[in-house]
Amino acid sequence: MARALAALLALLSAASLCRAVFVIEKGGLKVVLPQEAKEKYPGGFDVALAHFGSPRYGGTLRARLIYVDPAYGRTETCGGGSCAFGCSDFSTASPPLDLRKEGGENYIMMVDRGPTSNPCKFAEKVWNVQSAGARGAIVVNFEDRMTTMEAPDEDDEANVKFLTNITIPATFVTKSTGDALKALMKGGQPVYVVMDWQDILPKKQQVSWEFWTNSNDQCGPVCDVQKEFIKEFVPVAKEFDAHNWTVFTPHYIVWICPTPYRSSSECSSQCIHKGRYCSPDPDGNLTQGYSGSDVVQENLRQLCVFQMAKDAGKAYLWWDYVTKFGEQCDMERKKYGQECAEHVFAQINQDNWSSVDKLRQCIGGQQDDSDHPIMEAQLAAQKGNTSTGEGEVFILPTIRINGVQYRGKMATAEVLRAICAGFSTGNMPQACSKAMDDACMQGGKGYQDCASRTDGKTQCVNTFTGYNCTCGHGFISHIDRTGEERCLDINECLSISQLDPKCTCERCACNNTRGGYECITDIPNECASDHGGCWHADFKVKGQSRSFSACKDNLPAYKDALAHGQPVDSIPLHTCTCPPCFTAVERGGKISCTPKCDLQYCDLDVGVCHAEPGSGGVGAGVIVLIIVAVVVVLSGMGYVAYQYRLRSIMQQEVRAIMAQYMPLEDSDPDGALAGLGSRLKRLAGGGGGSGEANGGV
């Protein structure tokens, strides 16, 4: 059924756009140096703008052209071959490429489309070019045809990164243009070019712009980016509307079901008004969840809200409605539908400028077998206009400014810059200074100054007086004792890299780089191949054959060095070290291993040999008895010495006491008590010099 639906939608798309005109939005590319090259191509070259990135509407970008291929003066190789396709991170090239370190110049990198055998996405190429430090990207086709490089729409982390973080302009050129530019680069002189966006948009006193969107919120990162843009752009849109600087109109792409199929169940579930107005099933399941008819019905409701608000002089309320609807009526929580929509309408209708009844009347019956004027206007507008060169709208979301489709990142700063570029000279509102004077905008002075720094302060932040460079992605701010801000590198290998499966497989490692990290995969296990050239042999242990090898896998040390950003050139992936219970022996210039003892009596984990039975050696029990005997002898000797010392001290104390009452001629052979003994004798005799002097008693 899904295939039938896909085929049906292809038919209804062809039916609805059979008279549409496809227009590729183009910019200019001119050579400015060397002079002879400028004179050879005075008109420059046409380039097709990508539907992602940040083209500098109303401005220019001058930079040196670079093409990473050995034939054009570059030494880098990617995976052993040319880096010309830009399908791999240039930091993994040999040697690594970082244009921010090459002379302080701006660079525009040229890469080729393909390769045909295993091509990578346009956005991936541009992301790699941006990561290498280039200010712009040029993708060269393999044939002489132009196309618009579309943004990726798959719902995965990589595509979200591409949609939200590509900040450089990206363009597409034919093979002939690419060949001409490459030929100039082979001339031996640096080639400088200018990307020019000054005349892309027609100039008007009052800019008219359209936003082509969809109420479906299950289209992955594209829907997420769209919802975020609407939410952020509300104050800008309201300001421009309040001063009547612009004329804004929302639009919704509509499909139709060919007449022969309008009675089919597929058309009934995906369309309203008997197959006249359709939308693809949001989740691709025709039997469950929300259907395409639910989506197109809400699209019509939002168009009615805009028409009614515009008639009441409150056109800006459309922005409030779609923002609140996106926040409150999402499909994931099963809130999407009429009940929630009318609740949101009541929130923006608190001053009763209209009513729910009028809203329902505008929408009409879902199964009415008649044309609806609002939906018919959408069909006509999306086909474009062949007389004015206004191209069809086939990509969601799309912005059209003064009849020309905007190409680039769906973000407030970039869209505002493009709208302001549509004003004629002398009519640009002062509010446009927010975009035109943005020093941190891609290519601006602040952006370039911050991006070229090597101290981690790579993020540009606008201030009232200019801009500041602060710690960029992969760094954390730290204020030292002097009050100066320093940017400390975040070691992602010890934190967020654990969430990256490419870094956590068994033979994978995380390499910490300044400001980021990279995952190294498929690290070879050299011990698995012929034991890494190390000694190995089989031995019988306790009757069973066991293999022993001197090869030791050095992966833990290798991983640890990478995780701390240390060089690994001097760290081998394996070492030759004899296993436990073996001793290294040099034989014929090679190291081999020989058992220390009979392996059945050796602890194979720690390498300790035990005595073999009947070997005549000293057993463990004997060793224990010897130790106990030594302890007993030492304890006895200590006790004897203690008793002898104690007895000597007691004898000295007894003799000293007895000497106080009787003369002990040999009591003090060392003379230590001589003075004390004489004194006792004089007291006992009752005489002495001191008694005579006092006249006796």
C-alpha angles and dihedrals in degrees: 000000000000090000091050090051092049091051091047093051089050088055094046091047090053090047094051096044102034091119096038124122121225114217126184112212108230138197134187134263120190133181113231102172142073096036096227090054091050090052092047092057105028094159095049123210137296118244130189115229119235121236090236137043126053118292111190099237110203092014145072139234121214117195146140116272117236132184114186103223131113091238089063100052099275124124099196121113128189117212090343092305142070122315091209095112094054093217096135134055108272090218087071093053120110104272098017115249122226113161091191087075096051110095100303093275129140115246135199110200123212118208132176127245114248141338093233093217096055111001125188128215122276090237091052091054092050091046091054091047090051092047089054089060101257119146095214142015132221118191114201118213122225090229137036097267133107125223139167113253104228126211116255114259103188114122101240138111095256094056093047087054091051095047097048105030108040103105103166126087116258127200138178128221136184124257091255092055091047092049091050092051092046090051090054090052091054090061091088097245127098111262119219122195138181124222106211126201098159098107102031095105128051112246121239137171090232115030118223117203137175132204115207110201144144134227092225109111098185099082097102125234093352090063092044092052091046094051091048091050093051091050094050097041096054097093092046093049092047092050093051091045094048091055093042090236093135140025111225128195127177119214137187126207112242130198125200130210115233111251097248091059101042094102093053121110090240092058092043092056096043102038144054130208092038097304097316096115122031144166131194117263105270096224099026092244113117095190103044139042125005121344135215090258090061090054097047090046091055090045088056091047091054091048089052090050089054094046093048093045091048091051088051092051092250103103090146089071088079087072091053092049098050092044093052092042091054091050099043107026106049124152095230092067092041091244097120112116149063099310095055092039093056090047089056090047089055089055093057092040098059092124089052097239086153140351143243090246091059089048091053091046090054091051095047126187117334092220098042110139094221143084120273113217095216093050092045088055089054092053091051095047096049093054092065126216122279093198094056097033091243106158129222121264112237104144124077124246102027133165121203118197119192087342096308122107116243115232121200146054117345095234135121100247095047096045092045090052091051093049091049090050087062095066119101120241112291095015101082110122120237088243088071089071086080087069105028095047096043103131090190095054116115107285094013122131094253093047092052095044093050095042091054095054120109099199095079095260093119100133116095117214121187118231133182090260099041126288144315130215111227135174110299134209113317095025135091125212119245126181111213128207092276091056093250120138116238126186113227118200114245111227099223090180089073095047131011096021087073086072092056110087090202088066100044107053118114096262096033132101138190116233113203112219130182106280095000147010141247132213117233112203137189096028103186121246099222092184089063091064111069090321090289090287091296128131116281134167143160122246134180113242117184090340097311127102115241131183121228126191135183091210112111119190107232095196096120092056090043092052093046092053092049093047089056094045094249123147115262100193090103095043112090119213089231140016131205107237125155112247122242114292091030132099124211115244126181113228123174093343093308130101116240131172128236127188117260090215142340101319093222088066094045128091099236092200099055102016099239117150119216126205116274117235112263093010093122092239125132111276127221092254092054090050090053092050091050091051092049091049092051091050092051093049093048091048092051093049090050091052093050092050090050094051092048093052093047092052093050092053092050092051092053092051093050094050091049091054094048092049089065091066106033139022114261108192095188095031094101109033091165093053092240092130098035097110093046093051095052091050092054091050094054093051092051094052096052094226138088139123095288094055094053093049090057095049095251127266 
